[in-house]
Amino acid sequence: MSLALATLHGPGVAAQDLVSLPETVLPDGKRPLNQTFSGMPGDLLMSGRIVRTEAAIADGSATVSVDRFSDSIAPGNDLTSVLVPPAIATKIGTDRVFCGRDQRTRSAFTSMMIGGLGSKFKEIVRFCFLDVDRDAKFDHYMLAGAKDKLLQVPRDLEPLAYHMDRLTQLHPDDEVRLRYRKFVPSKNKVELEVEVVREGKKTSFDYILWSKPAVDPLQKLYSRMYTEPAKIPYPVMFDDVIGAEIKVLDVKPTGEATFRLTRDFTPTLMRPETVQVRYIYIYY
């Protein structure tokens, strides 16, 4: 699986936002394939598990510092895996990079008013740990979010052992769900909705980025899908819902629709995205 998003910055490279490795969606197999079933508006059609793709779990302790920032790592702490492009990996000596907690460099109000004007750091910094010789021990660390090249340089670290944790569902109700949302009787239309659920609660997003095997660029999946029977009569197929394929065979005037799932979700990397609007205030 791969999801090519811009990531870490290193010495001699323009600062970029560090991007964590996206989560993975896995089919849960709860809905049998190629079997016809009926549903009413509000019914759940299928679901998949959202799991953490990977993380490094510290086996020992370490304390690190750069400039005015410091952090401590204790046994059992999770370190987030980040994406490292080949050019950056060459400069820092490895593509095995895992990062600790976010640390805010200035208040949210200050960031909104003046951004990073005059600052040596981005709004958020994190200590990141490198395993240069790939022996399951971190041997260097760096401060991600520093703009000054001297502060970006990886520093020596007393070897810190770690082990990997992969494809762990952090909460049993972290899921991607496909739901029969609404029936429009006047147009005989069926509306489906993709939901991202965290700890059992539906969350908002604008679209899902997902990695389709052997296809570039990344795919965008928006939350709503509609049938258009005036243009395309039933049966109607939605054939790429994070790899899943589901058919709407027909719908009755009562809103009862008949479905058939012919392909489940593809195990792949995915990231829900929300479009953010930043306001610029001009005073006069």
N, C-alpha and C positions, 0 to 999 in steps of 0.2 A: 504494500500500500504506500502511496506517496501523495503528498499535498504540497505543492511547491509555492510557498508563501515567503516573502522577504523576511529576513530575520536579523541575526545578531550583527553587531558591528565590532571591528577590531582595529588594531593599529594601522594607520594609513588608509582607512576606509571611512567614507562619510558616515556619520551616525545614522542609524536606522532604528525603527522601533523593533524591539525584540518580540518574537512571536512564539508562543508556546505550541508544542505539538498538539494538533486538534484531537478531539475525542474520536472514538470509533463507534459506529452503529453495527450491531449484530442482530441477525434475525432470531426471533424467539421461538418460531415454529408452532405457535399456538393456533394459527389458522391453517387448516389443511389445504394443500394445493389442489387445483383442478376439481374442486367440489363447489356446486352451486349453493348459495345461501341467500337468505332474505334479510333486509334491514330497513328500519324506519329512521327518519331524521333523528340525530343524536346518538345513533348506535356506533359502536367502535367496530371498524372493519378489520384492522390488523395493527400490530405493534412490533417494535424492535427495541432491544436493550441498548442504552447508551453506556459505554464503559470508558474508563480512563485507558488511553492507548498504552502508555508506559510511564513509569516514574522510577527514580532512584531512591532507595530507602537507606539512610545513613546507618552504618553499623558502629560508628564511633562518634567522637565529639570534636568540634573545631570552633575556634573563634577567629574571625577575620575582620580587617578594617582597611579602609581607603579614605583618605581625607577625613571628613567629619562623620562618615558613616561606618557602622560596624554591625556585625550579626554573629549569632552563635548557633551552631548546629549540634543537636543532641541525638543520641541513638533513637532510631525509629522515626525521625523527621522525614517527611516527603520532600523531594527536590524535583521540580517540574522539568520535564524534557523539553528542549527547545530545538527548533529547526535551524540548521546551520548550512548555508550554501557552500559549495565546494571552494569558492574563492576565499571565503572567510575562514573555512576550516584549514586551508593551507597556511594562512597567516598566523592563526593561533595554535596550530599544531594538532588539532583534533576536531572531529565532528561530534564527539561525545560531551555534550554540555548540558548541565542541569542546574536550575536556579532556585534560590530560596524565595522568601517572602518579599512582597512589594514594600518599598519605603518611599513615602512622599517627601519631595525635596522642598516644597513650598505649599502654602495653603491653596485650597481649591479656588478661593476668591482671587488671590493673586494670579493664579494661572489663567483664570478667565479674563482678568483685566489686561495683563501685559504678557501673558504666555511665558516663554523662556528667555525674554530679552535680558541679555547681560549675564545669564546664569551659566555656570560650568557644567550643569547637569540638566537632564530632561526632567519632566515633572515627576516621573517614577523611576527609581533605580532598584536594582536587585543584584545581590551577590550571586555569581554563577561559578560553578565548579567544573573543572576540566580533568578528563582522564586521558592524558596525552599518550601514554604507552599501553592503554587499553588492558590494564591488569586488574580491573575491578577495584581500583583505588584512585581517588582524586588526588592529583599531585600539584595542581595550580588552581588559582581562583582569579576572578576579575570582577570589576564593577560595571555591570551593564547599565547604560543610561548616562555615563560620563561622556561629556563632549570633548574634554581636553585629552589629547592623544597620550600624554604621560600618565593619565589616570586610567586609560583603557588597557594598558599593558598587563598581560597575565602575570601573576606573582606566585612565587613558590609556596607550596603548602605541605606541611607534614602529612605523609600519606594517610588518607581517610578512606577506610574500606566502606563499600556499599554493595547492595544487591538490588536486582531489578524486580519490579512488580509490573506485570503486563495484563491487559484486558480485564481489569477488575471493575465491577460495577460498584460504585461508591455508595449508592442508595438503591434499594430494590425497585423503587418507583421512578428511576431515571429512564425515560423512554421517549422514542419517536412513535407517534400514533397517527393513523389515518382514520378519520371519522366521516361518516355520512352527516354533513352539517345541516343541509336544508333542501327542501323540495319547493319548487316554484310551479304551482298548478297551472297558472295561466300560460306558461311556456313549456310545461312538461319537463322542466330542467332539474337536474340533480347537481347539487354542489357538495364537493368533498373538501375536507380541510386537513392539512398536515399540522400536527401539534408537537411541540417540544415540551416535555413534562419533567420537572425537577422536584424530587422528593414528593411526588404526587400532585404537584401544582403546575398548572399550565402557565408557560412563560411566553412573553411577547418576542417577536423577531420579525424582520422584514423579509429575509430569505435564508435558505440554507446553502452554504457552499459544500459541495461534496466531490470526492475524487472518483471519477468513473474509470475503471480499469482500462488501460491502453488508450485513453482518450485525453487530449489536452486541448483547450484549457479546462479549468475547473468548471463544474456544472453548477448552475443556480436553480434552486427549487423554491418557488413561491408557495405560500401557504394555501391558497385557494385554487381549486380546479372545478370546471363547470362542463357539463354536457351542453351541446347546442343541437338539439334534435331537429330544429328547422333546417339546419345545414347538414348535419351528419346524423342520420337516423340510428336508433339503437339496433344492435349492440354497439357500445362505444368503449374503446380501450384507452386507459392511461398507462403508458408503457415505460416510463422511466421515473418512478417515484423512489429516488435513491436506489435505483436498480430494480425495484418491484414493478410488477405488471398486474393490473387489476381491470376487469371488464365490468361495465354496467350493462347487463343484458336487456333489462326493460324496467319500467316503473309504472305502477298502477295509479289511478287518480287519487287514491288514498295516500300516496307518497311511499308506499311499500315498494322498494326496489330490489331487484335480483342481481347478485354479484357473483363473480368467480375470480379468485386469486390464482393466477397462473405462474407467478414468479415472486419469491420473497425478496426482502431487502438484501442488497449486496453488502457483505462485510467490507466496510470502507471507512476512511476518515471523513469526518463531517464537522462543520462549524456553523452554528446559527449566527447570523450577522444582523446588526441593527444599524441603520443609517443614523449618524449623529449630525446634528446641525450646530455649528458654532457661530454665535453672534459676535459681531464686531461693533463696539460702541464708539461713536464719535460725538464728542462734546463740543459745543460752540455757544 
